[in-house]
Amino acid sequence: MNKKQTTTLVKYSDLLPIPVMENNEPFVQLDNVGIKKRKILVRKTVAIKLQKAARALKALCPTWELYVVCGYRSLEIQTKKFQKTLVRTIRNGFIPNSIDLYERVHEQIAVPTVAGHPTGGAIDVYIIDTKTKKSLDFGSKIYDYTTKLYPTFAQRVSKKARLNRMLLRRTMMKTGFAPYDGEWWHFSYGDREWAYYYNKKYAIYKQTSLKEFKGM
């Protein structure tokens, strides 16, 4: 079943069984394709889809632009972030079996073996208004986990913020990105999360270490 109409968050155990058939698509730098952020790397198709999403957004309002904050993150960095969160979770007294522990940590930072950012297929993005030079109101700042308002369908956000979240979600999904509704700013294409969301038989991007990336 297609998960488009559900708000159930994808879990680590949902992603683990999904196979990956790497298509060897190259990485490109976003400042070379017109997206409003420099020195961010993504897969080529991700960049093309971002261009389409940006054009669709401008058709609605000429002063709206996509602002990409994060694309490719090396497997090494992802692993360090995961391990730091894992240790903090254990110290906070959450010590069940290993699968439950990984599920809890995965809600905050993806388990490296299934994470989207190390594939070059995941992005963190929001919308800015070039007229005001500010972000649209999304109810919380990107990466702000202190207010518990970061899930896409959080109840305590204003109507305006909710509409802006749905605007971003629709814009990205129309070009083929899968949303991660645990964070209103996170979308992906080609990774396991995308494969799960759209019922694909396999993902097309694998996690890439810094050593592998430099060897490309």
N, CA and C atoms as a LAMMPS dump frame, in Angstrom:
ITEM: TIMESTEP
0
ITEM: NUMBER OF ATOMS
648
ITEM: BOX BOUNDS ff ff ff
-5.0000000000000000e+02 5.0000000000000000e+02
-5.0000000000000000e+02 5.0000000000000000e+02
-5.0000000000000000e+02 5.0000000000000000e+02
ITEM: ATOMS id mol type element x y z
1 1 1 N 0.84 -1.206 0
2 1 2 C 0 0 0
3 1 3 C 0.867 1.245 0
4 2 1 N 0.496 2.224 -0.807
5 2 2 C 1.221 3.484 -0.819
6 2 3 C 0.97 4.218 0.491
7 3 1 N 2.031 4.766 1.077
8 3 2 C 1.913 5.402 2.391
9 3 3 C 1.602 6.889 2.332
10 4 1 N 1.253 7.415 1.167
11 4 2 C 1.068 8.854 1.008
12 4 3 C 0.05 9.432 1.981
13 5 1 N -1.006 8.699 2.259
14 5 2 C -2.099 9.241 3.036
15 5 3 C -2.003 8.905 4.524
16 6 1 N -0.893 8.35 4.966
17 6 2 C -0.752 7.997 6.371
18 6 3 C 0.238 8.922 7.054
19 7 1 N 0.129 8.982 8.383
20 7 2 C 1.065 9.795 9.157
21 7 3 C 1.952 8.897 10.027
22 8 1 N 1.914 7.598 9.794
23 8 2 C 2.745 6.663 10.541
24 8 3 C 4.206 6.829 10.137
25 9 1 N 5.072 6.978 11.119
26 9 2 C 6.481 7.196 10.821
27 9 3 C 7.166 5.888 10.457
28 10 1 N 8.025 5.955 9.471
29 10 2 C 8.789 4.778 9.065
30 10 3 C 9.8 4.441 10.153
31 11 1 N 9.959 3.166 10.412
32 11 2 C 10.84 2.704 11.477
33 11 3 C 12.107 2.068 10.906
34 12 1 N 13.087 1.919 11.762
35 12 2 C 14.337 1.255 11.388
36 12 3 C 14.067 -0.147 10.865
37 13 1 N 13.199 -0.878 11.549
38 13 2 C 12.887 -2.253 11.15
39 13 3 C 12.135 -2.316 9.825
40 14 1 N 11.468 -1.228 9.431
41 14 2 C 10.806 -1.175 8.124
42 14 3 C 11.838 -1.085 7
43 15 1 N 12.923 -0.379 7.273
44 15 2 C 13.919 -0.093 6.24
45 15 3 C 14.969 -1.188 6.09
46 16 1 N 15.265 -1.862 7.177
47 16 2 C 16.36 -2.834 7.192
48 16 3 C 16.246 -3.925 6.124
49 17 1 N 15.05 -4.479 5.856
50 17 2 C 14.959 -5.566 4.869
51 17 3 C 15.02 -5.117 3.41
52 18 1 N 14.935 -3.814 3.162
53 18 2 C 14.864 -3.328 1.785
54 18 3 C 16.232 -3.444 1.111
55 19 1 N 16.316 -4.146 -0.008
56 19 2 C 17.602 -4.284 -0.701
57 19 3 C 17.998 -2.995 -1.422
58 20 1 N 19.262 -2.881 -1.73
59 20 2 C 19.778 -1.723 -2.464
60 20 3 C 20.485 -2.206 -3.722
61 21 1 N 20.105 -1.621 -4.852
62 21 2 C 20.793 -1.895 -6.113
63 21 3 C 21.371 -0.572 -6.604
64 22 1 N 22.595 -0.296 -6.2
65 22 2 C 23.25 0.985 -6.509
66 22 3 C 23.318 1.206 -8.018
67 23 1 N 22.855 2.385 -8.448
68 23 2 C 22.859 2.679 -9.894
69 23 3 C 24.064 3.51 -10.333
70 24 1 N 24.974 3.794 -9.386
71 24 2 C 26.218 4.521 -9.69
72 24 3 C 25.982 5.899 -10.288
73 25 1 N 24.898 6.508 -9.899
74 25 2 C 24.614 7.869 -10.358
75 25 3 C 25.591 8.849 -9.703
76 26 1 N 26.099 9.817 -10.442
77 26 2 C 27.089 10.744 -9.881
78 26 3 C 26.493 11.731 -8.881
79 27 1 N 27.368 12.273 -8.056
80 27 2 C 27.014 13.36 -7.153
81 27 3 C 27.244 14.684 -7.88
82 28 1 N 26.418 15.674 -7.585
83 28 2 C 26.613 17.014 -8.138
84 28 3 C 26.516 18.028 -7.006
85 29 1 N 27.082 19.195 -7.247
86 29 2 C 27.052 20.26 -6.252
87 29 3 C 25.877 21.182 -6.54
88 30 1 N 25.1 21.499 -5.506
89 30 2 C 23.86 22.238 -5.727
90 30 3 C 24.063 23.663 -6.208
91 31 1 N 25.191 24.272 -5.916
92 31 2 C 25.385 25.631 -6.413
93 31 3 C 25.555 25.651 -7.924
94 32 1 N 25.747 24.467 -8.514
95 32 2 C 25.862 24.39 -9.972
96 32 3 C 24.523 24.169 -10.661
97 33 1 N 23.47 24.006 -9.885
98 33 2 C 22.157 23.762 -10.484
99 33 3 C 21.103 24.741 -9.982
100 34 1 N 21.54 25.822 -9.372
101 34 2 C 20.63 26.916 -9.076
102 34 3 C 19.843 26.842 -7.791
103 35 1 N 20.127 25.894 -6.91
104 35 2 C 19.427 25.823 -5.647
105 35 3 C 20.119 26.751 -4.652
106 36 1 N 19.326 27.327 -3.747
107 36 2 C 19.803 28.406 -2.893
108 36 3 C 20.656 27.913 -1.718
109 37 1 N 21.759 27.283 -2
110 37 2 C 22.713 26.904 -0.96
111 37 3 C 23.963 26.374 -1.622
112 38 1 N 25.138 26.756 -1.116
113 38 2 C 26.395 26.345 -1.733
114 38 3 C 27.032 25.159 -1.014
115 39 1 N 27.9 24.474 -1.758
116 39 2 C 28.736 23.399 -1.22
117 39 3 C 27.923 22.261 -0.607
118 40 1 N 26.799 21.965 -1.203
119 40 2 C 26.004 20.817 -0.793
120 40 3 C 25.955 19.84 -1.951
121 41 1 N 26.244 18.581 -1.658
122 41 2 C 26.283 17.547 -2.686
123 41 3 C 25.073 16.632 -2.579
124 42 1 N 24.527 16.267 -3.73
125 42 2 C 23.417 15.316 -3.806
126 42 3 C 23.59 14.489 -5.074
127 43 1 N 22.785 13.461 -5.241
128 43 2 C 22.793 12.71 -6.486
129 43 3 C 22.2 13.568 -7.605
130 44 1 N 22.591 13.275 -8.824
131 44 2 C 22.19 14.082 -9.967
132 44 3 C 20.678 14.175 -10.113
133 45 1 N 19.977 13.059 -9.975
134 45 2 C 18.518 13.086 -10.114
135 45 3 C 17.87 13.906 -9.01
136 46 1 N 18.437 13.869 -7.815
137 46 2 C 17.931 14.682 -6.712
138 46 3 C 18.023 16.16 -7.072
139 47 1 N 19.143 16.559 -7.656
140 47 2 C 19.326 17.951 -8.072
141 47 3 C 18.305 18.349 -9.133
142 48 1 N 18.064 17.474 -10.09
143 48 2 C 17.09 17.755 -11.154
144 48 3 C 15.695 17.907 -10.566
145 49 1 N 15.341 17.03 -9.645
146 49 2 C 14.025 17.098 -9.021
147 49 3 C 13.887 18.355 -8.163
148 50 1 N 14.967 18.773 -7.541
149 50 2 C 14.939 20.016 -6.772
150 50 3 C 14.699 21.22 -7.679
151 51 1 N 15.299 21.202 -8.851
152 51 2 C 15.059 22.272 -9.819
153 51 3 C 13.583 22.346 -10.19
154 52 1 N 12.983 21.194 -10.436
155 52 2 C 11.56 21.148 -10.794
156 52 3 C 10.696 21.662 -9.649
157 53 1 N 11.033 21.254 -8.435
158 53 2 C 10.286 21.709 -7.267
159 53 3 C 10.424 23.218 -7.086
160 54 1 N 11.629 23.734 -7.318
161 54 2 C 11.87 25.175 -7.191
162 54 3 C 11.06 25.964 -8.213
163 55 1 N 10.976 25.449 -9.437
164 55 2 C 10.184 26.121 -10.473
165 55 3 C 8.697 26.106 -10.128
166 56 1 N 8.226 24.991 -9.616
167 56 2 C 6.816 24.883 -9.229
168 56 3 C 6.487 25.864 -8.111
169 57 1 N 7.42 26.033 -7.2
170 57 2 C 7.224 26.957 -6.089
171 57 3 C 7.167 28.396 -6.584
172 58 1 N 8.063 28.752 -7.49
173 58 2 C 8.082 30.108 -8.039
174 58 3 C 6.826 30.412 -8.851
175 59 1 N 6.238 29.393 -9.443
176 59 2 C 4.998 29.588 -10.197
177 59 3 C 3.861 29.999 -9.264
178 60 1 N 3.934 29.575 -8.02
179 60 2 C 2.927 29.953 -7.03
180 60 3 C 3.194 31.338 -6.466
181 61 1 N 4.473 31.632 -6.251
182 61 2 C 4.87 32.941 -5.722
183 61 3 C 6.303 33.225 -6.162
184 62 1 N 6.527 34.256 -6.973
185 62 2 C 7.858 34.536 -7.534
186 62 3 C 8.957 34.777 -6.504
187 63 1 N 8.591 35.139 -5.279
188 63 2 C 9.609 35.432 -4.266
189 63 3 C 9.928 34.236 -3.372
190 64 1 N 9.278 33.117 -3.606
191 64 2 C 9.554 31.919 -2.808
192 64 3 C 10.69 31.11 -3.416
193 65 1 N 11.61 30.659 -2.582
194 65 2 C 12.715 29.82 -3.035
195 65 3 C 12.969 28.689 -2.051
196 66 1 N 13.428 27.571 -2.583
197 66 2 C 13.853 26.474 -1.724
198 66 3 C 15.229 26.787 -1.148
199 67 1 N 15.419 26.479 0.108
200 67 2 C 16.713 26.672 0.754
201 67 3 C 17.156 25.326 1.328
202 68 1 N 18.138 24.726 0.698
203 68 2 C 18.613 23.404 1.108
204 68 3 C 19.701 23.564 2.168
205 69 1 N 19.517 22.914 3.284
206 69 2 C 20.441 23.034 4.406
207 69 3 C 21.438 21.878 4.449
208 70 1 N 20.975 20.69 4.077
209 70 2 C 21.843 19.512 4.149
210 70 3 C 21.496 18.536 3.039
211 71 1 N 22.522 17.973 2.423
212 71 2 C 22.344 16.93 1.422
213 71 3 C 23.168 15.729 1.832
214 72 1 N 24.213 15.444 1.047
215 72 2 C 25.089 14.313 1.389
216 72 3 C 25.809 14.563 2.708
217 73 1 N 25.757 13.554 3.549
218 73 2 C 26.513 13.543 4.807
219 73 3 C 27.304 12.241 4.811
220 74 1 N 28.584 12.312 5.04
221 74 2 C 29.402 11.098 4.96
222 74 3 C 28.931 10.053 5.966
223 75 1 N 29.173 8.815 5.634
224 75 2 C 28.799 7.713 6.519
225 75 3 C 29.519 7.828 7.856
226 76 1 N 30.736 8.358 7.829
227 76 2 C 31.506 8.522 9.064
228 76 3 C 30.832 9.527 10.006
229 77 1 N 30.387 10.649 9.456
230 77 2 C 29.718 11.663 10.278
231 77 3 C 28.384 11.137 10.793
232 78 1 N 27.65 10.454 9.935
233 78 2 C 26.371 9.868 10.349
234 78 3 C 26.578 8.897 11.509
235 79 1 N 27.627 8.099 11.419
236 79 2 C 27.924 7.118 12.468
237 79 3 C 28.267 7.8 13.785
238 80 1 N 29.046 8.875 13.732
239 80 2 C 29.402 9.615 14.948
240 80 3 C 28.166 10.219 15.604
241 81 1 N 27.285 10.804 14.793
242 81 2 C 26.047 11.387 15.322
243 81 3 C 25.169 10.307 15.953
244 82 1 N 25.093 9.173 15.281
245 82 2 C 24.28 8.072 15.79
246 82 3 C 24.833 7.555 17.116
247 83 1 N 26.141 7.343 17.179
248 83 2 C 26.754 6.807 18.397
249 83 3 C 26.587 7.765 19.577
250 84 1 N 26.685 9.053 19.313
251 84 2 C 26.508 10.053 20.369
252 84 3 C 25.088 9.992 20.929
253 85 1 N 24.106 9.889 20.038
254 85 2 C 22.712 9.81 20.47
255 85 3 C 22.433 8.486 21.165
256 86 1 N 23.053 7.423 20.692
257 86 2 C 22.895 6.099 21.303
258 86 3 C 23.362 6.117 22.755
259 87 1 N 24.535 6.678 22.992
260 87 2 C 25.083 6.756 24.348
261 87 3 C 24.173 7.592 25.244
262 88 1 N 23.696 8.726 24.729
263 88 2 C 22.815 9.59 25.516
264 88 3 C 21.509 8.873 25.87
265 89 1 N 20.976 8.113 24.927
266 89 2 C 19.732 7.38 25.165
267 89 3 C 19.914 6.325 26.248
268 90 1 N 21.023 5.616 26.208
269 90 2 C 21.308 4.599 27.227
270 90 3 C 21.475 5.25 28.598
271 91 1 N 22.161 6.379 28.641
272 91 2 C 22.379 7.079 29.916
273 91 3 C 21.074 7.586 30.514
274 92 1 N 20.109 7.862 29.646
275 92 2 C 18.815 8.349 30.125
276 92 3 C 17.936 7.219 30.656
277 93 1 N 18.467 6.001 30.641
278 93 2 C 17.765 4.895 31.27
279 93 3 C 16.957 4.025 30.342
280 94 1 N 17.026 4.281 29.032
281 94 2 C 16.28 3.459 28.083
282 94 3 C 17.155 2.282 27.669
283 95 1 N 17.003 1.138 28.345
284 95 2 C 17.855 -0.017 28.061
285 95 3 C 16.991 -1.264 27.831
286 96 1 N 16.282 -1.327 26.717
287 96 2 C 15.512 -2.525 26.369
288 96 3 C 16.385 -3.444 25.525
289 97 1 N 15.781 -4.242 24.666
290 97 2 C 16.596 -5.046 23.753
291 97 3 C 17.19 -4.149 22.669
292 98 1 N 18.151 -4.671 21.943
293 98 2 C 18.907 -3.851 20.989
294 98 3 C 18.035 -3.284 19.873
295 99 1 N 17.036 -4.035 19.413
296 99 2 C 16.163 -3.541 18.345
297 99 3 C 15.357 -2.341 18.824
298 100 1 N 14.766 -2.439 20.024
299 100 2 C 14.001 -1.319 20.569
300 100 3 C 14.887 -0.104 20.804
301 101 1 N 16.111 -0.348 21.231
302 101 2 C 17.054 0.748 21.448
303 101 3 C 17.344 1.464 20.136
304 102 1 N 17.614 0.702 19.091
305 102 2 C 17.886 1.296 17.784
306 102 3 C 16.665 2.035 17.248
307 103 1 N 15.472 1.496 17.502
308 103 2 C 14.253 2.176 17.049
309 103 3 C 14.12 3.541 17.723
310 104 1 N 14.4 3.588 19.008
311 104 2 C 14.301 4.851 19.745
312 104 3 C 15.308 5.871 19.218
313 105 1 N 16.533 5.429 19.015
314 105 2 C 17.567 6.338 18.517
315 105 3 C 17.256 6.775 17.09
316 106 1 N 16.722 5.856 16.285
317 106 2 C 16.398 6.144 14.88
318 106 3 C 15.399 7.288 14.748
319 107 1 N 14.574 7.503 15.767
320 107 2 C 13.614 8.602 15.747
321 107 3 C 14.321 9.954 15.771
322 108 1 N 15.55 9.975 16.268
323 108 2 C 16.299 11.225 16.392
324 108 3 C 17.404 11.347 15.345
325 109 1 N 18.064 10.25 15.066
326 109 2 C 19.129 10.224 14.055
327 109 3 C 19.128 8.833 13.431
328 110 1 N 19.064 8.774 12.111
329 110 2 C 18.904 7.489 11.427
330 110 3 C 20.073 6.544 11.682
331 111 1 N 19.748 5.278 11.864
332 111 2 C 20.781 4.247 11.983
333 111 3 C 21.62 4.276 10.701
334 112 1 N 22.944 4.353 10.804
335 112 2 C 23.804 4.535 9.621
336 112 3 C 23.558 3.56 8.478
337 113 1 N 23.254 2.308 8.795
338 113 2 C 23.08 1.303 7.74
339 113 3 C 21.849 1.537 6.874
340 114 1 N 20.906 2.353 7.353
341 114 2 C 19.701 2.632 6.56
342 114 3 C 19.51 4.13 6.309
343 115 1 N 20.44 4.953 6.776
344 115 2 C 20.29 6.411 6.714
345 115 3 C 20.273 6.938 5.281
346 116 1 N 19.502 8.008 5.071
347 116 2 C 19.372 8.59 3.74
348 116 3 C 20.46 9.576 3.364
349 117 1 N 20.878 10.412 4.308
350 117 2 C 21.865 11.443 3.972
351 117 3 C 23.177 10.875 3.424
352 118 1 N 23.696 9.765 3.955
353 118 2 C 24.937 9.213 3.392
354 118 3 C 24.793 8.641 1.986
355 119 1 N 23.577 8.542 1.479
356 119 2 C 23.384 8.066 0.104
357 119 3 C 23.436 9.198 -0.909
358 120 1 N 23.287 10.439 -0.432
359 120 2 C 23.175 11.572 -1.348
360 120 3 C 21.763 11.749 -1.865
361 121 1 N 20.829 10.962 -1.325
362 121 2 C 19.448 11.036 -1.779
363 121 3 C 18.531 11.827 -0.874
364 122 1 N 18.986 12.144 0.335
365 122 2 C 18.151 12.854 1.304
366 122 3 C 18.573 14.316 1.421
367 123 1 N 17.587 15.158 1.65
368 123 2 C 17.856 16.587 1.82
369 123 3 C 17.017 17.147 2.961
370 124 1 N 17.535 18.182 3.592
371 124 2 C 16.79 18.973 4.561
372 124 3 C 16.578 20.337 3.923
373 125 1 N 15.322 20.777 3.85
374 125 2 C 14.996 21.941 3.037
375 125 3 C 13.814 22.709 3.621
376 126 1 N 13.812 24.009 3.406
377 126 2 C 12.638 24.808 3.755
378 126 3 C 12.462 25.901 2.711
379 127 1 N 11.463 26.737 2.885
380 127 2 C 11.147 27.781 1.906
381 127 3 C 11.457 29.148 2.5
382 128 1 N 12.149 29.979 1.723
383 128 2 C 12.375 31.36 2.141
384 128 3 C 11.646 32.302 1.19
385 129 1 N 11.337 33.474 1.695
386 129 2 C 10.75 34.532 0.878
387 129 3 C 11.855 35.548 0.601
388 130 1 N 12.257 35.682 -0.641
389 130 2 C 13.371 36.576 -0.972
390 130 3 C 13.02 38.042 -0.741
391 131 1 N 11.73 38.33 -0.663
392 131 2 C 11.305 39.712 -0.416
393 131 3 C 11.61 40.117 1.026
394 132 1 N 11.334 39.212 1.96
395 132 2 C 11.582 39.497 3.374
396 132 3 C 12.929 38.941 3.847
397 133 1 N 13.516 38.059 3.009
398 133 2 C 14.767 37.374 3.344
399 133 3 C 14.632 36.526 4.609
400 134 1 N 13.425 36.007 4.812
401 134 2 C 13.151 35.163 5.972
402 134 3 C 12.466 33.873 5.545
403 135 1 N 12.531 32.899 6.417
404 135 2 C 11.826 31.64 6.187
405 135 3 C 10.326 31.853 6.331
406 136 1 N 9.549 31.076 5.585
407 136 2 C 8.12 31.039 5.859
408 136 3 C 7.926 30.456 7.256
409 137 1 N 6.768 30.7 7.834
410 137 2 C 6.476 30.204 9.172
411 137 3 C 6.151 28.713 9.106
412 138 1 N 7.027 27.894 9.676
413 138 2 C 6.794 26.451 9.713
414 138 3 C 6.477 25.956 11.124
415 139 1 N 6.325 26.868 12.053
416 139 2 C 5.941 26.483 13.407
417 139 3 C 7.101 26.142 14.317
418 140 1 N 8.234 25.831 13.724
419 140 2 C 9.468 25.589 14.478
420 140 3 C 10.631 25.795 13.528
421 141 1 N 11.771 26.098 14.077
422 141 2 C 12.959 26.242 13.249
423 141 3 C 13.475 24.86 12.861
424 142 1 N 14.143 24.801 11.741
425 142 2 C 14.727 23.54 11.308
426 142 3 C 15.746 23.066 12.346
427 143 1 N 15.72 21.789 12.666
428 143 2 C 16.592 21.14 13.651
429 143 3 C 16.288 21.532 15.096
430 144 1 N 15.162 22.201 15.326
431 144 2 C 14.788 22.537 16.703
432 144 3 C 13.979 21.377 17.286
433 145 1 N 14.626 20.589 18.135
434 145 2 C 13.961 19.431 18.738
435 145 3 C 13.491 19.72 20.168
436 146 1 N 13.644 20.96 20.607
437 146 2 C 13.334 21.29 21.999
438 146 3 C 11.845 21.502 22.241
439 147 1 N 11.105 21.924 21.228
440 147 2 C 9.692 22.263 21.413
441 147 3 C 8.746 21.114 21.095
442 148 1 N 9.269 20.028 20.525
443 148 2 C 8.464 18.873 20.113
444 148 3 C 7.495 19.218 18.984
445 149 1 N 7.781 20.303 18.261
446 149 2 C 6.915 20.711 17.156
447 149 3 C 7.484 20.318 15.8
448 150 1 N 8.558 19.552 15.786
449 150 2 C 9.224 19.215 14.528
450 150 3 C 8.508 18.173 13.669
451 151 1 N 7.666 17.259 14.226
452 151 2 C 6.942 16.349 13.33
453 151 3 C 6.001 17.125 12.406
454 152 1 N 5.888 16.682 11.185
455 152 2 C 5.085 17.392 10.184
456 152 3 C 3.674 17.669 10.664
457 153 1 N 3.067 16.701 11.316
458 153 2 C 1.669 16.837 11.714
459 153 3 C 1.508 17.159 13.2
460 154 1 N 2.488 17.829 13.775
461 154 2 C 2.392 18.254 15.174
462 154 3 C 1.131 19.094 15.368
463 155 1 N 0.435 18.843 16.45
464 155 2 C -0.876 19.47 16.658
465 155 3 C -0.796 20.921 17.118
466 156 1 N 0.252 21.288 17.81
467 156 2 C 0.283 22.604 18.452
468 156 3 C 0.911 23.711 17.602
469 157 1 N 0.917 23.533 16.294
470 157 2 C 1.409 24.605 15.429
471 157 3 C 0.223 25.408 14.905
472 158 1 N 0.48 26.639 14.497
473 158 2 C -0.592 27.507 14.004
474 158 3 C -1.119 27.016 12.661
475 159 1 N -2.277 27.521 12.28
476 159 2 C -2.864 27.159 10.985
477 159 3 C -1.938 27.575 9.847
478 160 1 N -1.335 28.753 9.975
479 160 2 C -0.422 29.246 8.946
480 160 3 C 0.778 28.317 8.798
481 161 1 N 1.356 27.914 9.914
482 161 2 C 2.507 27.01 9.879
483 161 3 C 2.12 25.66 9.289
484 162 1 N 0.942 25.181 9.638
485 162 2 C 0.482 23.892 9.111
486 162 3 C 0.318 23.959 7.593
487 163 1 N -0.244 25.057 7.109
488 163 2 C -0.419 25.234 5.665
489 163 3 C 0.933 25.299 4.953
490 164 1 N 1.893 25.97 5.561
491 164 2 C 3.227 26.056 4.955
492 164 3 C 3.927 24.698 4.931
493 165 1 N 3.716 23.918 5.964
494 165 2 C 4.284 22.562 5.976
495 165 3 C 3.677 21.714 4.86
496 166 1 N 2.367 21.85 4.674
497 166 2 C 1.702 21.091 3.617
498 166 3 C 2.129 21.589 2.235
499 167 1 N 2.388 22.884 2.119
500 167 2 C 2.884 23.446 0.86
501 167 3 C 4.232 22.827 0.502
502 168 1 N 5.137 22.792 1.448
503 168 2 C 6.458 22.201 1.214
504 168 3 C 6.332 20.714 0.904
505 169 1 N 5.517 20.025 1.652
506 169 2 C 5.333 18.58 1.47
507 169 3 C 4.778 18.266 0.081
508 170 1 N 3.74 18.999 -0.328
509 170 2 C 3.138 18.776 -1.654
510 170 3 C 4.129 19.072 -2.766
511 171 1 N 4.843 20.177 -2.618
512 171 2 C 5.805 20.588 -3.645
513 171 3 C 6.871 19.526 -3.855
514 172 1 N 7.377 18.991 -2.774
515 172 2 C 8.433 17.986 -2.873
516 172 3 C 7.892 16.649 -3.375
517 173 1 N 6.722 16.269 -2.915
518 173 2 C 6.15 14.984 -3.323
519 173 3 C 5.747 14.972 -4.791
520 174 1 N 5.331 16.11 -5.318
521 174 2 C 4.931 16.171 -6.727
522 174 3 C 6.097 15.89 -7.666
523 175 1 N 7.309 16.096 -7.186
524 175 2 C 8.476 15.8 -8.025
525 175 3 C 9.11 14.454 -7.668
526 176 1 N 8.438 13.686 -6.809
527 176 2 C 8.884 12.325 -6.542
528 176 3 C 9.645 12.088 -5.261
529 177 1 N 9.786 13.123 -4.423
530 177 2 C 10.447 12.934 -3.14
531 177 3 C 9.501 12.267 -2.146
532 178 1 N 10.056 11.491 -1.25
533 178 2 C 9.288 10.902 -0.154
534 178 3 C 9.498 11.756 1.09
535 179 1 N 8.428 12.085 1.808
536 179 2 C 8.592 12.854 3.041
537 179 3 C 8.928 11.95 4.212
538 180 1 N 9.671 12.482 5.156
539 180 2 C 9.801 11.818 6.447
540 180 3 C 9.041 12.692 7.427
541 181 1 N 7.872 12.251 7.836
542 181 2 C 6.991 13.105 8.62
543 181 3 C 7.385 13.222 10.082
544 182 1 N 8.507 12.617 10.444
545 182 2 C 9.057 12.848 11.775
546 182 3 C 9.794 14.171 11.858
547 183 1 N 10.126 14.745 10.693
548 183 2 C 10.778 16.058 10.594
549 183 3 C 10.18 16.761 9.38
550 184 1 N 9.566 17.892 9.559
551 184 2 C 8.85 18.539 8.453
552 184 3 C 9.776 18.947 7.312
553 185 1 N 11.063 19.035 7.563
554 185 2 C 12.029 19.531 6.57
555 185 3 C 12.745 18.43 5.782
556 186 1 N 12.53 17.164 6.117
557 186 2 C 13.331 16.069 5.55
558 186 3 C 12.59 15.338 4.431
559 187 1 N 13.271 15.215 3.28
560 187 2 C 12.712 14.513 2.123
561 187 3 C 13.821 13.696 1.466
562 188 1 N 13.417 12.686 0.708
563 188 2 C 14.448 11.867 0.067
564 188 3 C 13.959 11.244 -1.228
565 189 1 N 14.939 10.866 -2.027
566 189 2 C 14.692 10.134 -3.27
567 189 3 C 15.794 9.087 -3.429
568 190 1 N 15.417 7.883 -3.789
569 190 2 C 16.402 6.857 -4.108
570 190 3 C 16.927 6.033 -2.948
571 191 1 N 16.669 6.461 -1.719
572 191 2 C 17.163 5.719 -0.562
573 191 3 C 16.121 4.7 -0.094
574 192 1 N 16.403 4.012 0.979
575 192 2 C 15.473 3.003 1.487
576 192 3 C 14.14 3.617 1.921
577 193 1 N 14.194 4.802 2.502
578 193 2 C 12.962 5.454 2.949
579 193 3 C 12.048 5.75 1.765
580 194 1 N 12.613 6.227 0.69
581 194 2 C 11.858 6.473 -0.549
582 194 3 C 11.282 5.17 -1.08
583 195 1 N 12.093 4.109 -1.087
584 195 2 C 11.636 2.804 -1.576
585 195 3 C 10.476 2.283 -0.733
586 196 1 N 10.577 2.446 0.575
587 196 2 C 9.509 1.996 1.47
588 196 3 C 8.233 2.803 1.244
589 197 1 N 8.375 4.096 1.152
590 197 2 C 7.213 4.977 1.045
591 197 3 C 6.433 4.732 -0.243
592 198 1 N 7.148 4.505 -1.329
593 198 2 C 6.493 4.328 -2.629
594 198 3 C 6.433 2.865 -3.088
595 199 1 N 6.646 1.949 -2.158
596 199 2 C 6.527 0.518 -2.465
597 199 3 C 7.437 0.069 -3.612
598 200 1 N 8.64 0.586 -3.648
599 200 2 C 9.615 0.149 -4.647
600 200 3 C 10.243 -1.172 -4.198
601 201 1 N 10.684 -1.968 -5.145
602 201 2 C 11.278 -3.26 -4.811
603 201 3 C 12.645 -3.106 -4.156
604 202 1 N 13.309 -2.005 -4.471
605 202 2 C 14.638 -1.785 -3.907
606 202 3 C 14.994 -0.304 -3.972
607 203 1 N 15.957 0.083 -3.146
608 203 2 C 16.509 1.435 -3.203
609 203 3 C 17.583 1.469 -4.289
610 204 1 N 17.888 2.65 -4.798
611 204 2 C 18.867 2.76 -5.885
612 204 3 C 20.147 3.487 -5.473
613 205 1 N 20.178 3.992 -4.24
614 205 2 C 21.383 4.65 -3.736
615 205 3 C 21.835 3.965 -2.446
616 206 1 N 23.099 3.625 -2.368
617 206 2 C 23.646 3.051 -1.138
618 206 3 C 24.373 4.125 -0.334
619 207 1 N 24.634 3.832 0.931
620 207 2 C 25.423 4.733 1.758
621 207 3 C 26.853 4.784 1.226
622 208 1 N 27.418 5.98 1.225
623 208 2 C 28.761 6.173 0.681
624 208 3 C 29.673 6.781 1.74
625 209 1 N 30.77 6.108 2.022
626 209 2 C 31.734 6.63 2.987
627 209 3 C 32.558 7.734 2.34
628 210 1 N 33.248 8.496 3.172
629 210 2 C 34.088 9.581 2.659
630 210 3 C 35.199 9.029 1.777
631 211 1 N 35.752 7.886 2.158
632 211 2 C 36.813 7.253 1.371
633 211 3 C 36.291 6.842 -0.001
634 212 1 N 35.099 6.253 -0.036
635 212 2 C 34.496 5.853 -1.307
636 212 3 C 34.192 7.075 -2.16
637 213 1 N 33.692 8.122 -1.499
638 213 2 C 33.316 9.336 -2.215
639 213 3 C 34.529 9.971 -2.885
640 214 1 N 35.628 10.036 -2.18
641 214 2 C 36.844 10.636 -2.74
642 214 3 C 37.408 9.798 -3.876
643 215 1 N 37.072 8.514 -3.87
644 215 2 C 37.571 7.63 -4.915
645 215 3 C 36.741 7.644 -6.179
646 216 1 N 35.624 8.358 -6.143
647 216 2 C 34.732 8.4 -7.309
648 216 3 C 35.3 9.278 -8.416
